[in-house]
C-alpha cells in the first residue's frame, strides 16, 4: 500500500471531513514523530498494536556471485515492526 491509498483510507475512517492533502500532512506528522522517538529511545510501543524497534546490523563479508570477489558490508541500522498478538 502506498501513502496515497493510506491517506484515502484514513480520510474515510476519520470523524472529521478532511481532504486527501490534509490526510497526507497528518500522516507525515505522525511518521516524523515516530522517527524522532525512535532516534531518542530506539523503541516505540503502541499498546495492543505493536512495537517499532531500531535494529543494528553488524558488518559482514560477502562474495560477489559473478566475480567471487570478497566485499565488506558496513554496519547499519534498520527499523522493524513487531505486530501484537492481539492483532494476529
ROVOLUM-301549 format. One record per atom (N, C-alpha, C): residue number from 1; residue in three letters; atom name; x, y, z. Coordinates in nm, 4 decimals. Example, Ala and Ser with C-alpha at 12.3 -4.5 7.8 and 13.67 -1.06 7.14 Angstrom:
BEGIN
(pt 1, ALA, N, (1.3190, -0.5690, 0.7800));
(pt 1, ALA, CA, (1.2300, -0.4500, 0.7800));
(pt 1, ALA, C, (1.3200, -0.3300, 0.7800));
(pt 2, SER, N, (1.2850, -0.2250, 0.7080));
(pt 2, SER, CA, (1.3670, -0.1060, 0.7140));
(pt 2, SER, C, (1.2900, 0.0030, 0.7870));
//
This chain:
BEGIN
(pt 1, UNK, N, (0.0850, -0.1168, 0.0000));
(pt 1, UNK, CA, (0.0000, 0.0000, 0.0000));
(pt 1, UNK, C, (0.0900, 0.1237, 0.0000));
(pt 2, UNK, N, (0.0601, 0.2173, -0.0862));
(pt 2, UNK, CA, (0.1373, 0.3401, -0.0882));
(pt 2, UNK, C, (0.0700, 0.4459, -0.0003));
(pt 3, UNK, N, (0.1352, 0.5616, 0.0100));
(pt 3, UNK, CA, (0.0897, 0.6648, 0.1022));
(pt 3, UNK, C, (-0.0450, 0.7251, 0.0620));
(pt 4, UNK, N, (-0.0713, 0.7365, -0.0676));
(pt 4, UNK, CA, (-0.1991, 0.7937, -0.1115));
(pt 4, UNK, C, (-0.3161, 0.7035, -0.0753));
(pt 5, UNK, N, (-0.2995, 0.5718, -0.0919));
(pt 5, UNK, CA, (-0.4057, 0.4788, -0.0543));
(pt 5, UNK, C, (-0.4298, 0.4838, 0.0962));
(pt 6, UNK, N, (-0.3211, 0.4934, 0.1718));
(pt 6, UNK, CA, (-0.3336, 0.5053, 0.3165));
(pt 6, UNK, C, (-0.4075, 0.6335, 0.3535));
(pt 7, UNK, N, (-0.3776, 0.7429, 0.2847));
(pt 7, UNK, CA, (-0.4448, 0.8703, 0.3112));
(pt 7, UNK, C, (-0.5939, 0.8614, 0.2791));
(pt 8, UNK, N, (-0.6301, 0.7916, 0.1732));
(pt 8, UNK, CA, (-0.7715, 0.7758, 0.1388));
(pt 8, UNK, C, (-0.8459, 0.6949, 0.2445));
(pt 9, UNK, N, (-0.7827, 0.5894, 0.2937));
(pt 9, UNK, CA, (-0.8452, 0.5087, 0.3991));
(pt 9, UNK, C, (-0.8576, 0.5905, 0.5272));
(pt 10, UNK, N, (-0.7531, 0.6647, 0.5604));
(pt 10, UNK, CA, (-0.7560, 0.7499, 0.6797));
(pt 10, UNK, C, (-0.8666, 0.8546, 0.6692));
(pt 11, UNK, N, (-0.8834, 0.9103, 0.5496));
(pt 11, UNK, CA, (-0.9875, 1.0100, 0.5266));
(pt 11, UNK, C, (-1.1262, 0.9508, 0.5460));
(pt 12, UNK, N, (-1.1463, 0.8275, 0.5001));
(pt 12, UNK, CA, (-1.2764, 0.7625, 0.5117));
(pt 12, UNK, C, (-1.3126, 0.7309, 0.6563));
(pt 13, UNK, N, (-1.2140, 0.6879, 0.7365));
(pt 13, UNK, CA, (-1.2466, 0.6500, 0.8739));
(pt 13, UNK, C, (-1.2386, 0.7666, 0.9709));
(pt 14, UNK, N, (-1.1886, 0.8810, 0.9242));
(pt 14, UNK, CA, (-1.1788, 0.9991, 1.0093));
(pt 14, UNK, C, (-1.3184, 1.0527, 1.0409));
(pt 15, UNK, N, (-1.3347, 1.0988, 1.1643));
(pt 15, UNK, CA, (-1.4643, 1.1549, 1.2046));
(pt 15, UNK, C, (-1.4892, 1.2909, 1.1403));
(pt 16, UNK, N, (-1.3825, 1.3664, 1.1203));
(pt 16, UNK, CA, (-1.3946, 1.4962, 1.0559));
(pt 16, UNK, C, (-1.3846, 1.4793, 0.9043));
(pt 17, UNK, N, (-1.4433, 1.5710, 0.8321));
(pt 17, UNK, CA, (-1.4307, 1.5693, 0.6862));
(pt 17, UNK, C, (-1.3011, 1.6410, 0.6503));
(pt 18, UNK, N, (-1.2037, 1.5644, 0.6009));
(pt 18, UNK, CA, (-1.0753, 1.6217, 0.5623));
(pt 18, UNK, C, (-1.0434, 1.5806, 0.4190));
(pt 19, UNK, N, (-0.9548, 1.6563, 0.3584));
(pt 19, UNK, CA, (-0.9146, 1.6256, 0.2211));
(pt 19, UNK, C, (-0.7995, 1.5248, 0.2235));
(pt 20, UNK, N, (-0.7689, 1.4728, 0.1070));
(pt 20, UNK, CA, (-0.6581, 1.3778, 0.0949));
(pt 20, UNK, C, (-0.5265, 1.4482, 0.1269));
(pt 21, UNK, N, (-0.5134, 1.5740, 0.0870));
(pt 21, UNK, CA, (-0.3921, 1.6510, 0.1135));
(pt 21, UNK, C, (-0.3732, 1.6682, 0.2643));
(pt 22, UNK, N, (-0.4816, 1.7007, 0.3354));
(pt 22, UNK, CA, (-0.4733, 1.7158, 0.4805));
(pt 22, UNK, C, (-0.4401, 1.5821, 0.5469));
(pt 23, UNK, N, (-0.4967, 1.4728, 0.4958));
(pt 23, UNK, CA, (-0.4667, 1.3400, 0.5486));
(pt 23, UNK, C, (-0.3193, 1.3063, 0.5280));
(pt 24, UNK, N, (-0.2638, 1.3414, 0.4113));
(pt 24, UNK, CA, (-0.1215, 1.3182, 0.3861));
(pt 24, UNK, C, (-0.0341, 1.3981, 0.4823));
(pt 25, UNK, N, (-0.0744, 1.5237, 0.5122));
(pt 25, UNK, CA, (0.0017, 1.6052, 0.6064));
(pt 25, UNK, C, (-0.0006, 1.5427, 0.7459));
(pt 26, UNK, N, (-0.1163, 1.4933, 0.7886));
(pt 26, UNK, CA, (-0.1271, 1.4316, 0.9210));
(pt 26, UNK, C, (-0.0463, 1.3022, 0.9280));
(pt 27, UNK, N, (-0.0449, 1.2255, 0.8207));
(pt 27, UNK, CA, (0.0354, 1.1032, 0.8167));
(pt 27, UNK, C, (0.1835, 1.1383, 0.8235));
(pt 28, UNK, N, (0.2262, 1.2431, 0.7520));
(pt 28, UNK, CA, (0.3659, 1.2862, 0.7568));
(pt 28, UNK, C, (0.4060, 1.3296, 0.8980));
(pt 29, UNK, N, (0.3178, 1.4030, 0.9657));
(pt 29, UNK, CA, (0.3457, 1.4465, 1.1029));
(pt 29, UNK, C, (0.3611, 1.3252, 1.1938));
(pt 30, UNK, N, (0.2734, 1.2270, 1.1793));
(pt 30, UNK, CA, (0.2819, 1.1059, 1.2603));
(pt 30, UNK, C, (0.4128, 1.0323, 1.2350));
(pt 31, UNK, N, (0.4502, 1.0162, 1.1086));
(pt 31, UNK, CA, (0.5728, 0.9445, 1.0756));
(pt 31, UNK, C, (0.6972, 1.0174, 1.1268));
(pt 32, UNK, N, (0.6977, 1.1497, 1.1200));
(pt 32, UNK, CA, (0.8098, 1.2270, 1.1728));
(pt 32, UNK, C, (0.8201, 1.2120, 1.3240));
(pt 33, UNK, N, (0.7056, 1.2090, 1.3922));
(pt 33, UNK, CA, (0.7042, 1.1914, 1.5372));
(pt 33, UNK, C, (0.7584, 1.0547, 1.5758));
(pt 34, UNK, N, (0.7168, 0.9510, 1.5041));
(pt 34, UNK, CA, (0.7676, 0.8162, 1.5314));
(pt 34, UNK, C, (0.9180, 0.8111, 1.5047));
(pt 35, UNK, N, (0.9630, 0.8753, 1.3977));
(pt 35, UNK, CA, (1.1050, 0.8761, 1.3641));
(pt 35, UNK, C, (1.1864, 0.9441, 1.4741));
(pt 36, UNK, N, (1.1404, 1.0573, 1.5242));
(pt 36, UNK, CA, (1.2117, 1.1270, 1.6310));
(pt 36, UNK, C, (1.2149, 1.0432, 1.7586));
(pt 37, UNK, N, (1.1046, 0.9750, 1.7894));
(pt 37, UNK, CA, (1.1005, 0.8897, 1.9079));
(pt 37, UNK, C, (1.1954, 0.7716, 1.8936));
(pt 38, UNK, N, (1.2062, 0.7159, 1.7738));
(pt 38, UNK, CA, (1.2996, 0.6057, 1.7505));
(pt 38, UNK, C, (1.4442, 0.6517, 1.7657));
(pt 39, UNK, N, (1.4743, 0.7711, 1.7214));
(pt 39, UNK, CA, (1.6095, 0.8243, 1.7361));
(pt 39, UNK, C, (1.6419, 0.8440, 1.8833));
(pt 40, UNK, N, (1.5440, 0.8902, 1.9590));
(pt 40, UNK, CA, (1.5659, 0.9196, 2.1008));
(pt 40, UNK, C, (1.5694, 0.7932, 2.1865));
(pt 41, UNK, N, (1.4705, 0.7041, 2.1718));
(pt 41, UNK, CA, (1.4560, 0.5898, 2.2620));
(pt 41, UNK, C, (1.4839, 0.4540, 2.1995));
(pt 42, UNK, N, (1.4968, 0.4457, 2.0680));
(pt 42, UNK, CA, (1.5210, 0.3222, 1.9934));
(pt 42, UNK, C, (1.4059, 0.2226, 1.9999));
(pt 43, UNK, N, (1.2923, 0.2615, 2.0584));
(pt 43, UNK, CA, (1.1773, 0.1720, 2.0631));
(pt 43, UNK, C, (1.0509, 0.2558, 2.0845));
(pt 44, UNK, N, (0.9468, 0.2259, 2.0060));
(pt 44, UNK, CA, (0.8175, 0.2915, 2.0223));
(pt 44, UNK, C, (0.7135, 0.1820, 2.0328));
(pt 45, UNK, N, (0.6384, 0.1833, 2.1429));
(pt 45, UNK, CA, (0.5408, 0.0774, 2.1689));
(pt 45, UNK, C, (0.3999, 0.1344, 2.1610));
(pt 46, UNK, N, (0.3170, 0.0706, 2.0789));
(pt 46, UNK, CA, (0.1754, 0.1030, 2.0706));
(pt 46, UNK, C, (0.0997, -0.0123, 2.1358));
(pt 47, UNK, N, (0.0316, 0.0156, 2.2451));
(pt 47, UNK, CA, (-0.0374, -0.0883, 2.3211));
(pt 47, UNK, C, (-0.1430, -0.1551, 2.2338));
(pt 48, UNK, N, (-0.1441, -0.2859, 2.2322));
(pt 48, UNK, CA, (-0.2362, -0.3698, 2.1563));
(pt 48, UNK, C, (-0.2227, -0.3529, 2.0051));
(pt 49, UNK, N, (-0.1137, -0.2926, 1.9588));
(pt 49, UNK, CA, (-0.0904, -0.2766, 1.8151));
(pt 49, UNK, C, (0.0421, -0.3368, 1.7728));
(pt 50, UNK, N, (0.1520, -0.2948, 1.8377));
(pt 50, UNK, CA, (0.2823, -0.3468, 1.8030));
(pt 50, UNK, C, (0.3940, -0.2569, 1.8509));
(pt 51, UNK, N, (0.5165, -0.2931, 1.8131));
(pt 51, UNK, CA, (0.6354, -0.2212, 1.8577));
(pt 51, UNK, C, (0.7250, -0.1917, 1.7373));
(pt 52, UNK, N, (0.7680, -0.0661, 1.7249));
(pt 52, UNK, CA, (0.8725, -0.0275, 1.6303));
(pt 52, UNK, C, (1.0047, -0.0325, 1.7055));
(pt 53, UNK, N, (1.1053, -0.1010, 1.6483));
(pt 53, UNK, CA, (1.2362, -0.1120, 1.7110));
(pt 53, UNK, C, (1.3454, -0.0779, 1.6101));
(pt 54, UNK, N, (1.4556, -0.0236, 1.6605));
(pt 54, UNK, CA, (1.5731, 0.0002, 1.5779));
(pt 54, UNK, C, (1.6671, -0.1179, 1.5975));
(pt 55, UNK, N, (1.7004, -0.1854, 1.4886));
(pt 55, UNK, CA, (1.7937, -0.2976, 1.4923));
(pt 55, UNK, C, (1.9254, -0.2538, 1.4314));
(pt 56, UNK, N, (2.0346, -0.2942, 1.4949));
(pt 56, UNK, CA, (2.1666, -0.2613, 1.4428));
(pt 56, UNK, C, (2.2246, -0.3845, 1.3749));
(pt 57, UNK, N, (2.2597, -0.3705, 1.2481));
(pt 57, UNK, CA, (2.3182, -0.4795, 1.1719));
(pt 57, UNK, C, (2.4699, -0.4745, 1.1850));
(pt 58, UNK, N, (2.5303, -0.5900, 1.2052));
(pt 58, UNK, CA, (2.6745, -0.5998, 1.2206));
(pt 58, UNK, C, (2.7421, -0.6010, 1.0824));
(pt 59, UNK, N, (2.8694, -0.5582, 1.0774));
(pt 59, UNK, CA, (2.9415, -0.5671, 0.9498));
(pt 59, UNK, C, (2.9670, -0.7137, 0.9148));
(pt 60, UNK, N, (2.9702, -0.7439, 0.7851));
(pt 60, UNK, CA, (2.9940, -0.8816, 0.7430));
(pt 60, UNK, C, (3.0616, -0.8827, 0.6059));
(pt 61, UNK, N, (3.1193, -0.9955, 0.5751));
(pt 61, UNK, CA, (3.1856, -1.0142, 0.4467));
(pt 61, UNK, C, (3.0974, -1.1015, 0.3578));
(pt 62, UNK, N, (3.0843, -1.0623, 0.2316));
(pt 62, UNK, CA, (3.0096, -1.1408, 0.1336));
(pt 62, UNK, C, (3.0964, -1.1564, 0.0096));
(pt 63, UNK, N, (3.0571, -1.2471, -0.0786));
(pt 63, UNK, CA, (3.1295, -1.2599, -0.2050));
(pt 63, UNK, C, (3.0342, -1.2281, -0.3193));
(pt 64, UNK, N, (3.0875, -1.1568, -0.4166));
(pt 64, UNK, CA, (3.0119, -1.1231, -0.5364));
(pt 64, UNK, C, (2.9903, -1.2531, -0.6152));
(pt 65, UNK, N, (2.8653, -1.2913, -0.6455));
(pt 65, UNK, CA, (2.8415, -1.4178, -0.7138));
(pt 65, UNK, C, (2.9052, -1.4256, -0.8530));
(pt 66, UNK, N, (2.9176, -1.3134, -0.9199));
(pt 66, UNK, CA, (2.9716, -1.3150, -1.0558));
(pt 66, UNK, C, (3.1241, -1.3250, -1.0567));
(pt 67, UNK, N, (3.1905, -1.2479, -0.9697));
(pt 67, UNK, CA, (3.3365, -1.2425, -0.9729));
(pt 67, UNK, C, (3.4030, -1.3137, -0.8562));
(pt 68, UNK, N, (3.3283, -1.3559, -0.7599));
(pt 68, UNK, CA, (3.3781, -1.4206, -0.6373));
(pt 68, UNK, C, (3.4697, -1.3282, -0.5560));
(pt 69, UNK, N, (3.4596, -1.1995, -0.5816));
(pt 69, UNK, CA, (3.5385, -1.1024, -0.5081));
(pt 69, UNK, C, (3.4748, -1.0794, -0.3711));
(pt 70, UNK, N, (3.5551, -1.0756, -0.2650));
(pt 70, UNK, CA, (3.5051, -1.0508, -0.1307));
(pt 70, UNK, C, (3.4757, -0.9026, -0.1126));
(pt 71, UNK, N, (3.3605, -0.8753, -0.0530));
(pt 71, UNK, CA, (3.3192, -0.7380, -0.0292));
(pt 71, UNK, C, (3.2753, -0.7258, 0.1155));
(pt 72, UNK, N, (3.2971, -0.6083, 0.1731));
(pt 72, UNK, CA, (3.2561, -0.5848, 0.3111));
(pt 72, UNK, C, (3.1262, -0.5053, 0.3118));
(pt 73, UNK, N, (3.0282, -0.5558, 0.3860));
(pt 73, UNK, CA, (2.9037, -0.4833, 0.4076));
(pt 73, UNK, C, (2.9198, -0.4083, 0.5391));
(pt 74, UNK, N, (2.9037, -0.2784, 0.5354));
(pt 74, UNK, CA, (2.9252, -0.1959, 0.6531));
(pt 74, UNK, C, (2.8063, -0.2055, 0.7488));
(pt 75, UNK, N, (2.8299, -0.1771, 0.8777));
(pt 75, UNK, CA, (2.7192, -0.1846, 0.9739));
(pt 75, UNK, C, (2.6130, -0.0795, 0.9434));
(pt 76, UNK, N, (2.4916, -0.1083, 0.9814));
(pt 76, UNK, CA, (2.3822, -0.0153, 0.9564));
(pt 76, UNK, C, (2.2704, -0.0357, 1.0554));
(pt 77, UNK, N, (2.1708, 0.0482, 1.0432));
(pt 77, UNK, CA, (2.0540, 0.0398, 1.1301));
(pt 77, UNK, C, (1.9299, 0.0265, 1.0437));
(pt 78, UNK, N, (1.8313, -0.0470, 1.0949));
(pt 78, UNK, CA, (1.7050, -0.0627, 1.0253));
(pt 78, UNK, C, (1.5932, -0.0623, 1.1282));
(pt 79, UNK, N, (1.4723, -0.0336, 1.0841));
(pt 79, UNK, CA, (1.3567, -0.0310, 1.1722));
(pt 79, UNK, C, (1.2720, -0.1541, 1.1460));
(pt 80, UNK, N, (1.2301, -0.2189, 1.2543));
(pt 80, UNK, CA, (1.1478, -0.3385, 1.2454));
(pt 80, UNK, C, (1.0195, -0.3146, 1.3227));
(pt 81, UNK, N, (0.9082, -0.3624, 1.2682));
(pt 81, UNK, CA, (0.7801, -0.3544, 1.3375));
(pt 81, UNK, C, (0.7364, -0.4945, 1.3745));
(pt 82, UNK, N, (0.7161, -0.5162, 1.5039));
(pt 82, UNK, CA, (0.6640, -0.6444, 1.5517));
(pt 82, UNK, C, (0.5175, -0.6251, 1.5865));
(pt 83, UNK, N, (0.4313, -0.7010, 1.5217));
(pt 83, UNK, CA, (0.2885, -0.6887, 1.5411));
(pt 83, UNK, C, (0.2477, -0.7541, 1.6728));
(pt 84, UNK, N, (0.1468, -0.7001, 1.7365));
(pt 84, UNK, CA, (0.0986, -0.7518, 1.8637));
(pt 84, UNK, C, (0.0234, -0.8841, 1.8422));
(pt 85, UNK, N, (0.0218, -0.9659, 1.9443));
(pt 85, UNK, CA, (-0.0511, -1.0930, 1.9364));
(pt 85, UNK, C, (-0.2011, -1.0692, 1.9273));
(pt 86, UNK, N, (-0.2483, -0.9557, 1.9755));
(pt 86, UNK, CA, (-0.3919, -0.9240, 1.9718));
(pt 86, UNK, C, (-0.4426, -0.9025, 1.8295));
(pt 87, UNK, N, (-0.3561, -0.8570, 1.7397));
(pt 87, UNK, CA, (-0.3954, -0.8311, 1.6014));
(pt 87, UNK, C, (-0.3911, -0.9590, 1.5199));
(pt 88, UNK, N, (-0.2960, -1.0472, 1.5509));
(pt 88, UNK, CA, (-0.2825, -1.1717, 1.4757));
(pt 88, UNK, C, (-0.4085, -1.2495, 1.4907));
//
